[in-house]
Amino acid sequence: MRDLSEVTRGKYTNLAGIRETIDNGPYDAVIVTSPENTPYYTGFWSYDIRGIPERAHFAVWPKGAEPVWVIYERRHANLKPEDTFLTDVRSYHGEGPDSMRVVAEVLRACGASSGLIGIEGRNFSSGHFMELQKHLPEATFEDALSFLERPRLIKTPAEVELLVRMAGWTSAAIDAAFASAKPGDTERLISARMQYELLARGADLIAFPILGVGEHSGAFHAIAGDKIIEAGMALATDFGGFRDGYFSDLARTVVVGKANDQQRDLHAKLTEIKHRIVRAIQPGMLASEAAEVGRRGYEELGLEYKGAVLGHSVGLGIHESPQLYPWVHEPILPGMVMMIEVGATSPAGEGFHVEDMILITERGAEYRSDYQSHEKLWEVGA
């Protein structure tokens, strides 16, 4: 493999962590194909990985041997040395099952054709899987998604720096768009401003432009439409973009015009619950324990907790492990970058949502997004 310093994205990957995980794991070889793991295990990122799944990429990492990257011909022809830290790159024909012929050749060559092979069940298509089984009838396959995500849980310093920078861009983009909102605007106009502001600051792409006003803000993952904003309406967004394959993700709620007491009270309670979770998190705490702090906060402040996620790690995936649910008993560890998010619906049916980024350190959880400017409910466009 190439030196990581020679690869454009090499600083984002803990290569030693990958090698240790695979060499000490249960699999004779693993096949990486998801849009979350492919950049980490190859050093390569292109939107094709997410946007054109028929042009599949397969990184084969055998135990104790050098990895091989299997990609479609046109990608191979245009690949530059600095695009990947893998030096053994092979191509397949077309966009169909010929890829499995090449993957099978790689597995035979490394002696894993009759061994235990880990795949990503969530992302390995059934068509590819059946074709690979034809080529390797003696192999045993197992879903290794969680195993393959393990090296990504603790972020490298470069990953932390990028995620924090993106959180700053996203917070500023939301604030700029909301500050311009006024009665008579449409949801679509505010969403367009927000997306422009994020792209102008440095995002490569918009990942999810969730936005709604009034009762539409209470819809699950509302997409902005032509609804007209009226004075007194809550305006909420859950918004993020991509940079180098990494996500940003923040949620904010404001009121256009004068907020009423119920709106202020709900926003204040959600903000307090978020702070309680952040203050409680300590290295080694289970995700379920942090979620229980949030659930108890809802109960003590008179809000209904409906079982929604109260936080999640973020990186090359939008909802990485561990996620803060009462049933997730995974440890929260130093070096993790997480989003803490809480939400509720007002008596008027409006959705209120607040979400901020934290970094887990040896001392506990520390905010890494601009949470302070939204401590109190914004009133905009008055």
C-alpha positions in Angstrom: 0.0 0.0 0.0 1.0 3.6 -0.6 2.1 5.9 2.2 -1.0 7.6 3.5 0.7 11.0 3.1 0.8 10.4 -0.6 -3.0 10.0 -0.8 -5.4 13.0 -0.9 -7.7 11.5 1.8 -5.1 9.4 3.6 -5.2 11.6 6.7 -8.8 10.5 7.4 -8.1 6.8 7.8 -6.6 4.8 10.7 -4.9 2.2 8.5 -3.3 0.5 11.4 -6.7 0.1 13.1 -8.1 -1.5 9.9 -5.2 -3.9 9.7 -5.4 -4.9 13.4 -9.2 -5.4 13.2 -9.0 -7.7 10.2 -6.0 -9.7 11.2 -7.5 -10.3 14.7 -11.0 -10.9 13.5 -12.9 -14.1 12.6 -12.9 -13.7 8.8 -10.5 -15.1 6.3 -11.4 -12.1 4.1 -13.9 -9.3 4.1 -15.5 -7.5 1.2 -16.1 -3.8 1.6 -18.7 -2.2 -0.6 -20.9 0.3 1.3 -20.7 4.1 0.6 -19.7 4.6 4.3 -16.9 2.0 4.5 -15.5 2.2 0.9 -13.8 5.6 1.4 -12.3 4.6 4.7 -10.9 1.3 3.4 -9.6 2.6 0.1 -8.9 6.3 0.6 -11.1 7.1 -2.4 -14.3 9.2 -2.5 -16.6 10.0 -5.4 -20.3 10.7 -5.3 -20.7 7.7 -7.6 -20.3 5.5 -4.6 -23.6 6.7 -3.3 -25.3 8.0 -6.4 -24.6 5.3 -9.0 -24.8 2.0 -7.1 -24.8 -0.1 -10.3 -21.1 0.9 -10.7 -20.1 -1.0 -7.6 -16.8 -0.8 -5.9 -15.5 -3.9 -3.9 -12.4 -3.7 -1.6 -11.3 -7.2 -0.7 -9.2 -7.2 2.5 -7.8 -10.7 3.2 -6.5 -11.6 6.7 -2.7 -11.2 6.7 -2.4 -10.2 3.0 -2.6 -7.0 0.9 -6.0 -5.7 0.0 -7.3 -5.5 -3.6 -9.8 -3.0 -5.0 -12.1 -4.2 -7.7 -13.7 -1.3 -9.7 -15.4 -0.8 -13.1 -13.2 -0.2 -16.1 -13.9 3.5 -16.7 -13.1 4.3 -13.0 -9.9 2.3 -13.3 -8.8 4.1 -16.4 -9.3 7.5 -14.8 -7.8 6.6 -11.4 -4.8 8.7 -10.2 -2.2 7.4 -7.8 -3.2 10.0 -5.1 -6.8 8.8 -5.3 -6.3 5.6 -3.2 -3.7 4.1 -0.8 -4.4 0.6 -2.3 -1.9 -0.4 -4.9 -3.5 -3.5 -6.3 -6.5 -2.3 -8.3 -8.3 -4.4 -10.8 -11.3 -3.8 -13.1 -14.3 -5.6 -14.3 -16.4 -5.3 -17.5 -19.7 -3.4 -17.6 -22.0 -2.8 -14.6 -23.2 -6.3 -14.0 -22.1 -9.6 -12.4 -18.6 -9.7 -14.1 -17.4 -7.9 -10.9 -18.0 -11.1 -8.9 -15.7 -13.0 -11.3 -12.9 -10.7 -10.4 -13.7 -10.7 -6.7 -13.7 -14.5 -6.7 -10.3 -14.6 -8.4 -8.9 -12.4 -5.7 -10.4 -14.6 -3.0 -9.0 -17.8 -4.6 -5.5 -16.2 -4.9 -5.4 -15.3 -1.2 -6.6 -18.8 -0.1 -10.0 -17.7 1.2 -12.2 -19.4 -1.4 -13.4 -22.0 1.1 -13.2 -19.9 4.2 -15.4 -17.5 6.2 -15.9 -14.3 4.2 -17.5 -11.2 5.8 -19.8 -9.0 3.6 -21.9 -6.0 4.3 -25.4 -7.4 4.3 -27.0 -4.0 4.1 -25.2 -3.0 1.0 -24.2 -6.2 -0.8 -27.0 -6.8 -3.4 -28.6 -10.1 -3.6 -27.7 -10.3 -7.3 -24.0 -9.9 -6.6 -24.2 -12.3 -3.6 -25.9 -15.1 -5.6 -23.3 -14.7 -8.4 -20.4 -14.8 -5.9 -21.8 -18.0 -4.4 -21.8 -19.6 -7.9 -18.1 -18.8 -8.2 -17.2 -19.8 -4.6 -19.6 -22.7 -3.7 -17.4 -23.8 -0.8 -17.2 -20.4 0.9 -19.2 -19.4 4.0 -20.6 -15.8 4.1 -21.5 -13.8 7.1 -22.8 -10.2 7.6 -19.8 -8.3 8.9 -21.3 -4.7 8.7 -20.8 -3.9 12.4 -17.3 -5.5 12.4 -16.3 -3.4 9.4 -17.6 -0.2 11.0 -15.5 -0.8 14.1 -12.3 1.0 12.9 -14.4 4.1 12.0 -15.9 4.6 15.5 -12.9 6.6 16.9 -12.2 9.5 14.6 -8.7 10.6 13.5 -7.7 14.2 14.2 -8.2 15.1 10.6 -11.8 13.6 10.7 -12.5 15.6 13.9 -11.2 18.8 12.3 -13.3 18.3 9.1 -16.5 17.5 11.0 -16.1 20.5 13.3 -15.4 22.8 10.3 -18.5 21.4 8.5 -20.7 21.9 11.7 -19.6 25.6 11.6 -20.5 26.0 8.0 -23.9 24.3 8.5 -24.7 26.4 11.6 -23.8 29.6 9.7 -25.9 28.6 6.7 -28.9 27.8 8.8 -28.6 31.1 10.7 -28.2 33.1 7.5 -31.3 31.6 5.9 -33.4 31.9 9.0 -32.3 35.5 9.7 -33.7 36.4 6.2 -37.0 34.6 6.7 -40.2 36.7 6.9 -43.9 36.4 6.5 -44.9 35.8 2.9 -41.8 33.7 2.0 -42.2 30.1 1.0 -40.5 27.1 2.6 -38.8 26.5 -0.7 -37.2 29.9 -0.7 -35.8 29.5 2.8 -34.5 26.0 2.0 -32.9 27.3 -1.2 -31.1 30.1 0.7 -29.9 27.6 3.2 -28.5 25.2 0.6 -26.8 28.1 -1.2 -25.2 29.3 2.0 -23.8 25.8 2.8 -22.4 25.2 -0.7 -20.9 28.7 -0.7 -19.1 28.0 2.5 -17.4 24.8 1.2 -19.8 21.8 1.2 -19.5 19.6 -1.9 -23.2 18.5 -1.9 -26.4 18.9 0.1 -27.1 15.7 2.0 -30.6 16.3 3.4 -32.6 19.6 3.3 -35.3 18.9 5.8 -37.4 22.0 6.5 -41.0 22.8 7.3 -43.1 25.6 8.9 -46.2 25.5 11.0 -47.9 22.1 11.2 -45.6 20.9 8.3 -42.7 21.3 10.7 -44.2 18.5 12.7 -44.1 16.1 9.8 -41.5 13.4 9.8 -38.6 14.6 7.6 -40.6 17.4 5.9 -39.4 18.5 2.5 -39.8 22.2 1.8 -42.6 23.1 -0.6 -44.7 26.1 -1.5 -46.3 26.6 1.9 -46.4 30.3 2.7 -44.8 31.4 6.0 -47.1 33.3 8.3 -46.3 35.3 11.4 -46.2 33.2 14.6 -45.3 30.0 12.8 -42.4 27.8 14.0 -39.8 27.2 11.3 -37.7 24.0 11.8 -34.8 22.4 9.9 -32.7 19.3 10.1 -30.0 20.1 7.7 -26.6 18.9 6.5 -24.2 18.4 3.6 -21.2 16.5 2.4 -17.5 17.3 2.2 -15.0 14.6 1.1 -17.8 12.1 1.8 -18.4 13.2 5.4 -21.8 14.4 6.7 -22.8 17.5 8.6 -26.0 17.4 10.6 -27.6 20.1 12.7 -31.2 20.9 13.7 -32.6 24.3 14.6 -36.1 25.8 15.3 -37.1 29.4 15.2 -40.4 31.4 15.1 -41.2 33.8 12.4 -42.5 36.9 14.1 -43.5 36.9 17.8 -43.2 33.6 19.6 -45.9 32.6 22.1 -45.3 31.3 25.6 -45.9 27.7 24.6 -43.3 27.9 21.9 -40.7 29.5 24.1 -41.3 27.0 26.9 -41.0 24.0 24.6 -37.8 25.2 23.0 -36.3 25.9 26.5 -37.2 22.4 27.8 -35.7 20.7 24.8 -32.5 22.8 25.1 -32.3 21.8 28.8 -32.7 18.1 28.0 -30.0 18.3 25.4 -27.7 20.0 27.9 -28.5 17.3 30.5 -27.4 14.5 28.1 -24.2 16.3 27.2 -23.3 17.0 30.8 -24.0 13.4 31.8 -21.9 11.7 29.1 -18.6 10.2 30.4 -16.1 8.0 28.6 -17.2 4.4 28.9 -20.8 5.2 29.5 -23.2 3.0 27.6 -25.4 4.6 24.9 -28.5 3.3 26.8 -27.4 5.1 29.9 -27.1 8.4 28.1 -30.5 7.8 26.4 -32.0 7.2 29.9 -30.8 10.6 31.0 -32.7 12.1 28.1 -35.8 10.0 28.6 -35.8 11.0 32.3 -35.4 14.6 31.3 -38.5 14.4 29.1 -40.5 12.9 32.0 -39.2 15.5 34.6 -40.0 18.4 32.4 -43.4 17.2 31.4 -42.8 16.2 27.8 -43.7 12.9 26.1 -40.7 10.9 25.0 -41.8 8.8 21.9 -38.8 6.6 21.6 -36.9 8.7 19.0 -33.1 8.6 18.8 -31.5 11.0 21.2 -28.1 11.1 19.5 -25.8 9.3 17.2 -22.2 9.3 16.0 -21.6 11.0 12.7 -18.9 10.8 10.0 -18.9 8.9 6.7 -22.3 7.7 7.8 -25.1 10.0 9.0 -26.3 7.7 11.8 -23.2 5.9 13.0 -22.8 3.7 16.1 -23.4 4.1 18.9 -26.9 5.5 18.6 -28.6 6.8 21.8 -31.6 4.5 22.3 -32.6 2.8 25.6 -31.8 -0.6 24.0 -28.3 0.2 22.6 -25.7 -1.0 25.1 -22.6 0.1 23.3 -19.9 2.2 25.0 -19.3 5.9 24.3 -15.6 6.3 23.9 -13.1 9.2 23.6 -12.5 10.3 20.1 -16.1 9.7 19.0 -17.9 12.6 17.3 -21.7 12.6 18.1 -24.8 14.5 17.5 -27.2 15.1 20.4 -30.7 15.7 19.3 -34.1 16.2 20.9 -37.5 17.1 19.6 -41.1 17.3 20.4 -44.4 18.4 18.9 -46.2 21.5 20.3 -49.9 21.4 21.1 -50.4 23.2 17.8 -48.8 20.4 15.9 -45.5 22.2 15.2 -42.3 20.3 15.4 -39.5 21.6 17.5 -36.0 20.1 17.0 -32.6 21.0 18.3 -29.4 19.2 17.5 -25.7 19.9 18.2 -22.3 18.2 17.8 -20.1 17.0 20.6 -16.7 15.5 20.9 -16.1 12.8 23.5 -12.9 13.5 25.4 -11.2 11.9 28.4 -13.0 14.6 30.5 -16.4 14.0 29.0 -18.6 15.4 26.2 -17.8 18.9 24.8 -19.8 20.9 22.4 -18.2 21.4 19.0 -21.0 23.3 17.2 -22.3 26.8 18.0 -25.0 25.8 20.4 -24.9 29.1 22.4 -26.4 31.3 19.8 -29.6 29.3 20.0 -29.9 29.0 23.8 -33.1 31.1 23.5 -35.7 30.7 20.8 -35.0 33.0 17.9 -37.8 35.4 16.7 -37.0 36.3 13.0 -38.6 38.4 10.3 -40.5 40.6 12.8 
